[in-house]
Each structure stands twice: as structure tokens, then as C-alpha cells.
């Protein structure tokens, strides 16, 4: 799915957003696919197609929303106040999911925008241009603890293998 979408987007650009945002997001996704220009704390490896699809969706959401809400046709022109306003509107239910539901938690959106902005600062730093970090004060912590813990099959097997019913 990722490769088909990427081939089409490289030919025609991303539909529904400005050409500037399309080019910017494609450059970002291409770097993530190769594992280039990653942040200091990130694993230095290429991102998987499922992650790239997720980033594509979130970055398209940001581009469309900033275009509609603030008339910003270039994500690199977003201000610190604007990104905070957007995330607050998502938390408060002013901006809803495509399904019309309220966003449960905006931490993944904040983290993904922060990753994008860190990429933007890094590629500019390589060109000797310093970009202000507008994401420094973003809250990327979850709103509340998860109510369900997921265990992988191999973790369950390891737990069951470690149980010793003979020594009670």
C-alpha cells in the first residue's frame, strides 16, 4: 500500500493539500523511509511502511487543518501558538475525527508533529540555518493511563513457562 501510494504521490503530488505542503511531506516521508535526518533519541533505522502510512495520514491531517483553520499553506510557517491551539481544539472536541467522534488523546499527534518539526530543524541546521523549536512545550504525555494491557503471544508463553506449580 505504501509503495503504491508513494509512486502516485511522487508523480502527481498529494491530493487535497497545497503543493508546498505536498512537497514538504513527501521529503519528510522519504527521509523517514531511508532513516535520514532523525532526532537524537530516535533509532537510526528506516521506518516501516505501516509507520510511514501512519505518518502520511497525520501529516496530511495537519496540512489540511492548518490550511482550513489558519490559511497556512506551508507547515514550516506554523507558529507555536497555532500548534497549541490546534491540539487544544482536538482535545476539546472542536476538531473531530473523520467519523465525527472526539479525539480521545492527542499525544500521538503532538509526538508526530514534534518529530516532523525536529526533522525540519535538523535539515535546516545542516544548511547553517537555525529554526526555533516551536514544539518544546507540547504535551506528549498520555491524558490518562491505558485501562488495558496488551501482551504479545510470546510474552504470554514466557510467563506461562516461568510458572512453577510444584513449589507452592
Secondary structure in CASP SS format (residue, H / E / C, confidence):
PFRMAT SS
TARGET T0000
AUTHOR 0000-0000-0000
METHOD secondary structure of the structure
MODEL  1
X C 1.00
X H 1.00
X H 1.00
X H 1.00
X H 1.00
X H 1.00
X H 1.00
X H 1.00
X H 1.00
X H 1.00
X H 1.00
X H 1.00
X C 1.00
X C 1.00
X C 1.00
X C 1.00
X C 1.00
X C 1.00
X H 1.00
X H 1.00
X H 1.00
X H 1.00
X H 1.00
X H 1.00
X H 1.00
X H 1.00
X H 1.00
X H 1.00
X H 1.00
X H 1.00
X H 1.00
X H 1.00
X H 1.00
X H 1.00
X C 1.00
X C 1.00
X C 1.00
X C 1.00
X C 1.00
X C 1.00
X C 1.00
X C 1.00
X C 1.00
X C 1.00
X C 1.00
X C 1.00
X C 1.00
X C 1.00
X H 1.00
X H 1.00
X H 1.00
X H 1.00
X H 1.00
X H 1.00
X H 1.00
X H 1.00
X H 1.00
X H 1.00
X H 1.00
X H 1.00
X H 1.00
X H 1.00
X H 1.00
X H 1.00
X H 1.00
X H 1.00
X H 1.00
X H 1.00
X H 1.00
X H 1.00
X C 1.00
X C 1.00
X C 1.00
X C 1.00
X H 1.00
X H 1.00
X H 1.00
X C 1.00
X C 1.00
X H 1.00
X H 1.00
X H 1.00
X H 1.00
X H 1.00
X H 1.00
X H 1.00
X H 1.00
X H 1.00
X H 1.00
X H 1.00
X H 1.00
X H 1.00
X C 1.00
X C 1.00
X C 1.00
X C 1.00
X C 1.00
X C 1.00
X C 1.00
X C 1.00
X C 1.00
X C 1.00
X C 1.00
X C 1.00
X C 1.00
X C 1.00
X H 1.00
X H 1.00
X H 1.00
X H 1.00
X H 1.00
X H 1.00
X H 1.00
X H 1.00
X H 1.00
X H 1.00
X H 1.00
X H 1.00
X H 1.00
X H 1.00
X H 1.00
X H 1.00
X H 1.00
X H 1.00
X H 1.00
X H 1.00
X C 1.00
X C 1.00
X C 1.00
X C 1.00
X C 1.00
X C 1.00
X C 1.00
X C 1.00
X C 1.00
X C 1.00
X C 1.00
X C 1.00
X C 1.00
X C 1.00
X C 1.00
X C 1.00
X C 1.00
X C 1.00
X C 1.00
X C 1.00
X C 1.00
X C 1.00
X C 1.00
X C 1.00
X C 1.00
X C 1.00
X H 1.00
X H 1.00
X H 1.00
X H 1.00
X H 1.00
X H 1.00
X H 1.00
X H 1.00
X H 1.00
X H 1.00
X C 1.00
X C 1.00
X C 1.00
X C 1.00
X C 1.00
X C 1.00
END
